[in-house]
Amino acid sequence: MVSQDRLIVKIPAGRVDELVSRGRTATRFDPRKNGVAMREWFAVDPGSALDWQALAEEARAYVSGLR
């Protein structure tokens, strides 16, 4: 989904940890903005060098496998 011009994706928690540790322009998704981020959700800023399409495809594949 897109929220406030950011791409929000559900991917494995380990992958979120990896991306956050790289220090890119992306963060863990905190929908309530109360400091409690969702461990499998990742928010990508519009100026990020990360490939939105690739992340969306990764998220689709991950969520499809949860069934």
C-alpha positions, 0 to 999 in steps of 0.5 A: 500500500501507499500511505503519505507518499511512502510504500508500505510492505509486509515482508519477513521480520529478518528482511526488515531488520536487514534493510533497516540496518543498511540505513537507507531512507526507510524505516519500520512501519509504525501506523499509530506513531506511538513508537511501537513499530510492526515487526514485519512491516516496512515503510519506504520514503519516496526519495529512497534508492530502494526499488519499490517494484521489487519490494512490492513483488517481494511482499506479494510473494511473502504474503502469498506464502502465508496461506 
